[in-house]
Amino acid sequence: MKPLKLEMSAFGSYAGLVEVDFTKAGSGLFLITGDTGAGKTTIFDGIAYALYDETSGGERSGSMMRSQFADAKTETYVKLTFLSHGKIYQVRRNPEHKIQKELKNGNTTLRNIPKNVELILSDGQVFPEKKQGTDREIVNLVGLDVTSSPRPLCWHRAIF
């Protein structure tokens, strides 16, 4: 599995929409660096959350990842585009959260956004199963799962 693009909205330390294009790094290894609080861990949390519904350290739930700096109208989600077995897939996951919605009469209300995951297959079709089946399919495609070990991301097999 090779991450290609990560999109995060109102997630972690990022108040708005942020895109990380891993294809710009070229081939080989690349380094994610920055000052304390710059959002490095949030990038790993975003990848882990998109794939597994857990943050990279396993210490925070998805609902805890809504940015405290986000505008009340901004939806929280993470979208990861990745390459696996020579094919491109995309997973979009959002925690349950509330956003402010403007009504036709000018008033506002809080709208509940339910927890959701969607996997777009390499042929552009949405994977047809519900959350449990979708999560299983993601593990099969990626070759990684989340375990209760100290390192939550563990290789099943190497896929490059």
C-alpha positions as CSV (number, residue, x, y, z in Angstrom):
1,M,0.0,0.0,0.0
2,K,1.3,3.4,-0.9
3,P,-0.5,6.6,0.2
4,L,-1.1,9.0,-2.7
5,K,-3.1,11.8,-1.3
6,L,-4.6,12.7,2.1
7,E,-7.4,15.2,2.5
8,M,-8.4,16.3,6.0
9,S,-11.2,18.7,6.9
10,A,-11.6,20.2,10.4
11,F,-9.5,17.3,11.6
12,G,-7.0,17.5,14.5
13,S,-5.0,20.7,14.4
14,Y,-6.3,21.6,11.0
15,A,-9.3,24.0,11.1
16,G,-10.1,23.9,7.4
17,L,-9.4,21.7,4.4
18,V,-5.8,20.5,4.1
19,E,-4.4,18.3,1.3
20,V,-1.1,16.3,1.5
21,D,0.0,15.1,-1.9
22,F,2.5,12.3,-1.3
23,T,3.1,11.9,-5.1
24,K,5.1,15.2,-5.0
25,A,7.7,13.5,-2.8
26,G,8.8,11.3,-5.7
27,S,10.1,7.8,-5.1
28,G,11.9,6.4,-2.1
29,L,11.7,7.7,1.4
30,F,10.4,11.0,2.5
31,L,10.4,12.9,5.8
32,I,7.6,14.6,7.5
33,T,9.1,17.3,9.7
34,G,8.0,20.5,11.4
35,D,7.9,22.4,14.7
36,T,6.0,21.0,17.7
37,G,2.3,21.5,17.1
38,A,2.7,21.9,13.4
39,G,0.4,18.9,12.6
40,K,2.9,16.0,11.9
41,T,1.1,13.5,14.1
42,T,-2.2,14.7,12.7
43,I,-1.1,13.5,9.3
44,F,-0.5,10.0,10.7
45,D,-3.7,10.2,12.7
46,G,-5.5,11.1,9.5
47,I,-4.2,8.1,7.6
48,A,-4.9,5.7,10.5
49,Y,-8.3,7.1,11.0
50,A,-9.2,6.9,7.3
51,L,-8.1,3.3,7.2
52,Y,-9.1,1.9,10.6
53,D,-11.4,4.3,12.4
54,E,-8.7,4.8,15.0
55,T,-5.9,7.4,15.4
56,S,-2.3,6.4,15.0
57,G,-1.6,6.1,18.7
58,G,-5.0,4.5,19.4
59,E,-5.4,6.9,22.3
60,R,-8.1,9.2,20.7
61,S,-11.4,8.3,19.1
62,G,-12.5,9.8,15.8
63,S,-15.0,12.0,17.5
64,M,-12.2,13.5,19.6
65,M,-10.4,14.5,16.3
66,R,-12.8,17.4,15.3
67,S,-10.6,20.5,15.2
68,Q,-11.4,22.9,18.0
69,F,-10.5,25.7,15.6
70,A,-12.9,24.6,12.9
71,D,-15.8,26.8,11.8
72,A,-19.1,25.5,13.1
73,K,-20.3,24.9,9.5
74,T,-17.3,22.9,8.4
75,E,-17.7,19.1,8.2
76,T,-15.1,16.8,9.7
77,Y,-13.7,14.1,7.5
78,V,-10.6,12.4,6.2
79,K,-10.2,11.1,2.7
80,L,-7.2,8.9,1.7
81,T,-6.3,7.9,-1.9
82,F,-3.9,5.0,-2.0
83,L,-2.3,2.5,-4.4
84,S,-2.5,-1.2,-3.7
85,H,-1.7,-4.1,-6.0
86,G,-1.3,-1.6,-8.9
87,K,-4.8,-0.1,-8.4
88,I,-6.0,3.1,-6.9
89,Y,-8.6,3.2,-4.1
90,Q,-10.1,5.9,-2.0
91,V,-11.5,5.7,1.5
92,R,-13.5,8.6,3.1
93,R,-14.4,8.4,6.8
94,N,-16.0,10.8,9.2
95,P,-16.7,10.7,12.9
96,E,-20.1,11.5,14.3
97,H,-20.2,15.3,14.8
98,K,-22.5,18.3,14.6
99,I,-22.3,21.2,12.2
100,Q,-24.2,24.4,12.0
101,K,-26.7,24.6,9.2
102,E,-28.4,27.7,8.0
103,L,-32.2,27.3,7.5
104,K,-34.2,29.0,4.7
105,N,-35.7,31.4,7.2
106,G,-32.2,32.7,8.1
107,N,-32.0,30.9,11.5
108,T,-29.4,28.2,12.2
109,T,-29.6,24.8,13.7
110,L,-27.2,22.0,14.6
111,R,-27.2,19.1,12.2
112,N,-25.9,15.7,13.3
113,I,-23.5,14.1,10.9
114,P,-23.5,10.3,11.5
115,K,-20.3,8.3,11.6
116,N,-19.6,6.9,8.1
117,V,-17.1,5.1,5.9
118,E,-17.1,4.8,2.2
119,L,-14.6,2.9,0.0
120,I,-14.3,3.7,-3.7
121,L,-12.9,0.7,-5.6
122,S,-10.4,1.0,-8.4
123,D,-13.3,0.8,-11.0
124,G,-15.0,3.8,-9.4
125,Q,-17.8,1.8,-7.7
126,V,-18.6,2.2,-4.1
127,F,-17.9,-0.9,-2.0
128,P,-21.4,-2.2,-1.3
129,E,-21.1,-3.5,2.2
130,K,-21.7,-1.7,5.5
131,K,-19.0,-0.6,8.0
132,Q,-17.8,-4.0,9.2
133,G,-17.5,-5.4,5.7
134,T,-15.9,-2.2,4.4
135,D,-13.4,-2.2,7.3
136,R,-12.5,-5.8,6.5
137,E,-12.0,-5.0,2.8
138,I,-9.7,-2.1,3.6
139,V,-7.5,-4.4,5.7
140,N,-7.4,-6.9,2.8
141,L,-6.4,-4.1,0.3
142,V,-3.9,-2.4,2.5
143,G,-2.3,-5.4,4.1
144,L,-2.2,-3.7,7.5
145,D,-4.5,-3.9,10.5
146,V,-4.9,-2.2,13.9
147,T,-4.0,-4.4,16.8
148,S,-3.9,-4.0,20.6
149,S,-0.1,-4.1,20.5
150,P,2.0,-1.1,21.5
151,R,2.4,-0.3,17.7
152,P,-1.1,-0.1,16.4
153,L,-0.2,-0.4,12.7
154,C,1.2,-3.8,12.0
155,W,2.2,-5.4,8.7
156,H,0.2,-8.5,7.5
157,R,2.4,-8.6,4.4
158,A,4.5,-6.1,2.5
159,I,2.7,-4.6,-0.4
160,F,4.6,-2.0,-2.5
